[in-house]
Amino acid sequence: MRMTFPALFFVVLVPILCSAAGAPPDDDPNANTLTDAEKAAGWKLLFDGKTTDGWHRYSDKSKPTTQPLAPTGWTVENGVLSRTKSSGDLVTDDEFENFELTAEWKISPGGNSGIIYRCTEDHKQSYETGPEYQVLDNTKHADGKNPLTSAASAYAMYAPSKDLTQPVGQWNLARIVVNGNHVEHWLNGEKVVEYEWGSDDWTARMKNSKFKDWPDFGKRQSGHIDLQDHGNNVWYRNVKIRVLK
């Protein structure tokens, strides 16, 4: 059963172009490829469907960012990038400032992960600098009981307008737009979160959250895309990005 969040968390949905609409199919023969139209629009694959090229494990200042991936941690099989054993977060080699990102994800029962953006590697954890698009099993994980920490939320900052998650084991489509200070979170074809980075409202929310104790949270205007290892198995495919001028 899908949850309907209280009116307090309602966000007006404004239709804009989306690279895909609705939840993705379980089987996708065209996964991890770009159409001619996507290439012309400037889209690039962040995951090629075969390797972890372009990614490395998140590391703090004391570790080189080029450290190899643990072979039993993040794995690639049948065109899917998955966290199957403890390995730490996986981050892009490149950094991005303004972008549109899409990624298909599915989570294990009771599982928790996230897509963290504009994060840097000068702290112990990625979420000390970058906001998080929450990836979650809303039905079985405790965070699903609070809209502020539910799937597609800007974790602990902005709740989604509604729960549009597919049942566990099915694919969901995340879309994140970061353009200057304007940020949008989309889930399965609908915009569910919208906020202005650094605004008075954003600052007030930050000061009333755990992020108030992290002085560099939300201060970076460019950073890595991070797939969080939160101790649970999670799967990603069709991870694509388009840099916005």
N, C-alpha and C positions, 0 to 999 in steps of 0.2 A: 504494500500500500504506500502511495506517495504521501509525503507530509505536505501540509499547507501551512506556511508560517504566518504568524499574526500580522495584522495590517501594519504594525509598527515597522516591519521590515520590508514593506512594499516599495519597489522601485519601478518607475514608469519605464516601459520598454519602448525604445525608439528603433524602428527598423533601419538597419544599414546593411550593406553588402556583407555576406559571410561566405567563406570558401566552401562550406558544406552546411546542409540544413538537417536537423534531426539527429538522432543517434545513429552511429555507424553500424553496418551489417557485421555479423560475426565473421564471415568469410569475405575477404576483399582481395580479388586477384590483382588489383592495381595498387595494393598497399606499397607505400614507400617509393612512389613514383610521382613525377610532376607532369601535368598536362601541358600542351603547348601554350594554352592561355595562362596557366600559372607561371610558366617560365617567362612569358612576355611581361607579366605583371611584377616580376622581380622575386618570386618565391624561390627558396632554396631548401633542400633537404638538410635537416640537422642529423638525421639518422638514415643511413643508406640501406637499412634492412639486412645487412650482412656482417657488419663489423661495428666496433665502437670508435672508429676513426673520427677525430674531431672532439672527443670527450676524454676526460681524465677524472680521477678521484679528487674530491674536494680536499684541500690541504691547508693547514695554517702556515704561518710565516716560517716555521722551523722545517717544513718539508717542501721539497721541490714540486712544482705543479705538474711536472712531467712523469711523476711516479707511475709505474704500470698498474693497470687494473688487476685486481684479484680475480683470477680465472673462475673461481667458484662463486663470486659475488654477483656482479652484473653480467648476464649472459645474453647471447643472441641466438635465437632458434626460430626457424620457420617465419622469418621476417618480423620477429617481435623482440624488443629489448626488455629484459625482465630483471628485477632484483629477486634473486632466489636464496641468497645467503648474505650474512652480514658483510658489508664491504665499505660502507660510508657513502656519502652523497656522490652523485655523478654530475660533473659540470662541463659545459662547453669550453673548448679551448679559447674561442673568441668571446669578446664582450660586445654587448649591444646597448644602445641608448634608446632609440625610438624604433618600435617594431610591432609587427603583428605576428603572433605565434599561434599555431594550431597543433594539437596533439590528441591522439586517441589513447584512452587509458581504461584499464579495468583493474579492480582491486580484489584482494583475497577477502574471505569472510571476516568481518571485524577489523579489516585492515585500514592502515593510515599511511599516506605518503603526501607529496605535494610538489608543485612546480614553483620554485623560487626564482625571482627575477631581479635584475640589477644588483646582484650580490657580488661581493668581492671576497678574496681569499686571505684577508689579513686578520681574520678572527677565527676562533675555534669552530664556530658553527656558521653555516651560510645564512641562517635566519636572523643572525645578529645585525646584518646589513640590508637584506632584501626582503620585501613582502612576499607572501606565499598565497598561491592559488591552491586551496585545500583539495586534496584527493582522498576520498574517504568512503567507507561503507557506512552510510547514514543509519542503517537499520540496527547494526550490532555494535558499532563503536560508540563509546560514551560521548565523544565530541559531536556526534550526530544529534544529540538531544538539545544542543544549543545552536541556534541558527548562526551565531557569530563564528562558530568553529566547524560548521557543516561543510559538505562538499561544495566547491566553487566559491566559497567565501574568500574575501581577503582576510586571511586568518586573524581572528581576534580583533579585527578592525571594522569590517563591513560584511553584513549578512547578505546572502542571496535573497532575491525576492520570493523565490519558491524552490522547492526540491524537484529537480528534473532528472535525477539520477536514474539510470537503468538498474535492474536487479543485478546483484553481485554475479560476476561471471560474464556479463555482457559489456560491450564496449560503450564508452561515453566519449563525446567530443568536447574538448576544452578549447577555448579561444581566448587569448589574452591580447589586448591592444594597449600599448604604452606609447603615448605620443606627447612629448613634453611632460606636462604635469597631469594630463588626462589619462585615466586608466579605466579599462572595461574588462570585466570577466564575463564570458559567455559559457553556457552549458547546453549542449545538444540543440544548438541553433537559436537560442534565446539569450539576450543580454540579461544577466541576473545581478550584476554589481557594477556600479559606476562611481568613481570618486576622483577628486582633484588632489594629487600628490602635494603635500606641504601646505594645504589650505588651513584656515582656522579650524574647520570641522575635523580635518585629518589630524591636526596637532592636538586637539582636545581629546580625540579618541585614543591617540597614541599615549597621551599622558595618563589615561585611565586604564591602560593595559600593561602587560608585563614588559612591553617594549620601552617603557619609560626608563628602565634601568640600563638600557643599551644605547649609549650616546650616538652611535653611528647608524642606528636603524633608520632606513629611509633617507639617508643623507647622500647616497651615491646616485649620480645621474646616468651612470653607465655601469654595466656589470655582466656577469655570466648568467646563463640559464642553468638552473640546478634542478636535478631530479632527486628528491629526498629519499634517503634510506632511513625510514622510521621504524625499522625492525619487522616489517611485514612485507610479504610478497606483493609485487605490483608489476603490471605489464604496460608497455608503451609501444606505439607504432605510429606511422604517418606524422612524424614530428617535423614540422615545416616552419620556416620563418621568412618574413618579408621585411626588409629594413625600410622604415619610413623616413623620408627626407625631412 
